């Protein structure tokens, strides 16, 4: 079963890198991170620690550091997230999912996590 889940996650990330624009990639990443952290009990009201640098985000999303910085600014400007001192708060969950074309089904987590 784990192999199928990993394969689904891999396919989603291939789609993320190959098909989504930078804003969608970042939104998708934030959504996935929140859902997975929630499944581990690390999220309260769509808010959690995000112990990752912009350089690491750029590597994960296949973007330059400068581009990641601009995309994060855009997500803030749109009122979707607040990211300060490595603490992520999602301000508009529904809209962030739309921007990231995010459907948590591929993670195969219990419904309570999503």
N, C-alpha and C positions, 0 to 999 in steps of 0.2 A: 504494500500500500504506500509506503514512504517513497518508493521509486516513482510511482505514478504522481504523487504530490510534487516531488522535486521536478519531474518532467513538466508538469503543468506550470510550475513557477518559472522554469527555464523558458518555456514557450512565451509566457507573458513578458518576461524581460527582453527576449529577442524582439517581440512586438514593440515594447517600450523604446528600445534603442533604434530600431529600424523604421518605425512608422510614426511615432509621436514627435511633435514639435517640442522644443525645450520646456515650455510652460507646462505642457501636458505630462512630460516625463517627470518633472519636479512634483507636480500635483499627485501623480500616480505613486511616486516614491513615498511622499508624505502619508498618503492614504494607507498604503501597504504597511508602513512602519507603525502607524497608529493601531491598525487592526491586529498586527502581530504582537505589539506591546500590550494591547488590551487583553489578548489571550493569555498573556503571562501575568496579568494583574498589575501592570505598570502604568496604566492610564487612568486618569481621573478627569472626567468632563472634557474629553478630547485634548488633554494636556499631559505631556510627559517630557522626560529628559531625552535629548537627541545628542548623544555623545559622539558626534561626527563633525569633522571639519569641512569647510567648503571645498578644500582640495580632495578629500575623500568622496564627497558628494559628486564632484566633477568626474572623478574616475568611475563611480558607479553609474552615472548617467551619460557618460561618453561626451561630456561637454568641457569647455575650458573653464578655468576658475572664474575668469571675468564674466563669462556667460552665466554661470551658476549664480554669481552675485547679482547680476541684473534680473535673473528670473526670480530669485528670492525677493528682491525689491518689488517686482511686479505682483507676486502673490500677496505681499503685504499691502501694496497699494489697492489691490482688488478687494481687500478686507477678508481674505481667505485664511491667512495664518498670521501668527505673531511668533517670531523666532528671536529670542534674546538670551544671551549667555548660555547657549546650548540647551535651551528649554523651548519646546515646540508647543504652541497652543493653536488648535484649529478653531477658527472663529466661525466658519460656515462650512460644516461637514458636507452637506448636500451639494453645494456648489463646487467644493474642492473635488468631490467624486466625479462630477460632470466634467470639469476641466481636465481631469486626469483619465477620463474614460475608465473609471475604476469599478470593477465588480469583484468583490472578495471571494466569490465562489471558487476560483482556482486555488485558493489557499486551503480549502477543505477544513475549515475551522468550525467549531460549534457556532450556532446562530447567535449565542450570547456574546461572542467576541466581535461580531460585526455589527 
